[in-house]
Amino acid sequence: MNDIKEMYRLSGVSSDVYEFGLKIEEELAERFKNIDVTAEYNQMKVIGAMQKNKVAENHFNTSTGYGYNDDGRDTLELVYADIFHTEAALVRPQITCGTHALYTALASVLRPGDELLSPAGGPYDTLEEVIGIRQSKGSLAEYGISYRQVDLLSDGGFDYDKIREAVNGRTKMVTIQRSKGYASRPTFSVEDIGRLIAFVKSIKPDVVCMVDNCYGEFVDIIEPSDVGADMVVGSLIKNPGGGLAPCGGYIAGRKDLIELAAYRLLSPGLGKEVGASLGVNRSFYQGLFLAPMVTAGALKGAVFAANIFERLGYKVIPDGNAKRHDIIQAVELKNPKALEAFCLGIQNAAPVDSFLTPLPWDMPGYESQVIMAAGAFISGSSIELSADGPLREPYTVFFQGGLTWYHAKLGILKALQALIDAGEIDINCLK
Ligand SMILES: *Cc1c(COP(=O)(O)O)cnc(C)c1O
């Protein structure tokens, strides 16, 4: 054990910080065991889907040009559909990120004159420009698609009365974001989402319910598509890519809707038949295979961070005991200096670019300046250990990822150490 402590010391984690972390980790043994059980279940689900679809070595071959007859690509989509228990899926490197996947899903279903309803508060920052909540060229608003939003109640619950009033003859689609993203609301459980979908469909049965599943995949043993979502959407540089997918996104759902999404992404008339996989098939499969384990490591990191910083008196969302529905942990750091110190600690713990100092910048799609710490093998990958936060009150850092639990642990201890070194936390608080 002392040898490990020495390894942490060599990494810049003092013995006080290490001991404090160890104490918290020991208290979390039961929680960690539960996370492992979920990972085991999901590992079986993934292997089962791969076996059922007879994944074979030739599926790792590549295609070029139009990408006709790419068996690896098509089989992977069947595997995703089985994992999400949907009729079909679109899983492509041509989907560039989560925002693009969500845009594709929205724009494929909505037509001029239709209305999009967000029944559970505002969407993720980058979707504001997609929808046109913040004016933007090419937004859905420019195409005559209107948007309506019902905010959450002050206790974080759904405002069913207002939702009933908001659904109207033009409501074509409903968007529900599972994870809190950069907001300070709770992340919804899959069951919560199921109740919301059932409610909306009881008012208007043919409304298309889409769930932004970013950061939620494999956290639970069920997914939003198991509780009535017509489309679930996410990024492959988050949970389901397992850290190996070099890019990409997925949309899983009803067959007719996936067809629409493929026409929108690629071209009307062409759809799923085209789209060269350019050599990514193997990474997509292998990343998916590892994803349940990787997600478990990230979840342990999130729970560990919550308990460390809660013990030190910070407001953490979700709190240390809360059941988890995504891999994001928010910590309200109260001032910009603490936010920068936290991010420096995460950066210094990275296997890549550990020597850099993260600074706030104007990131496209985001309203405030953002600071981001990441030293990732895949650029921008947030299933890898990363931390970011907008430079605005209450200076909340959003912490996520970690391809292994041990790396997440190192990052959190380094962040704590950096806060101590910056004079933001008194070392006596660790006693
Ligand atoms: C990350 C994220 C997105 C956007 O994904 P990008 O890959 O950053 O475009 C959308 N919604 C949620 C909840 C996210 O976490």
The ligand as an SDF file (V2000), in Angstrom:
LIG
                    3D

 15 15  0  0  0  0  0  0  0  0999 V2000
  -22.2320   16.6270  -25.0010 C   0  0  0  0  0  0  0  0  0  0  0  0
  -23.6900   16.8470  -25.0480 C   0  0  0  0  0  0  0  0  0  0  0  0
  -24.3140   17.3030  -26.2010 C   0  0  0  0  0  0  0  0  0  0  0  0
  -23.5800   17.7480  -27.4250 C   0  0  0  0  0  0  0  0  0  0  0  0
  -22.6070   16.8880  -27.8320 O   0  0  0  0  0  0  0  0  0  0  0  0
  -21.3190   17.4230  -28.6160 P   0  0  0  0  0  0  0  0  0  0  0  0
  -20.6510   16.1800  -28.9990 O   0  0  0  0  0  0  0  0  0  0  0  0
  -20.5390   18.2540  -27.6570 O   0  0  0  0  0  0  0  0  0  0  0  0
  -21.8120   18.2210  -29.7620 O   0  0  0  0  0  0  0  0  0  0  0  0
  -25.6850   17.4090  -26.1710 C   0  0  0  0  0  0  0  0  0  0  0  0
  -26.3930   17.1200  -25.0760 N   0  0  0  0  0  0  0  0  0  0  0  0
  -25.8200   16.6920  -23.9400 C   0  0  0  0  0  0  0  0  0  0  0  0
  -26.6500   16.3760  -22.7530 C   0  0  0  0  0  0  0  0  0  0  0  0
  -24.4450   16.5380  -23.8930 C   0  0  0  0  0  0  0  0  0  0  0  0
  -23.8780   16.1170  -22.7720 O   0  0  0  0  0  0  0  0  0  0  0  0
  1  2  1  0
  2  3  1  0
  2 14  2  0
  3  4  1  0
  3 10  2  0
  4  5  1  0
  5  6  1  0
  6  7  2  0
  6  8  1  0
  6  9  1  0
 10 11  1  0
 11 12  2  0
 12 13  1  0
 12 14  1  0
 14 15  1  0
M  END
$$$$
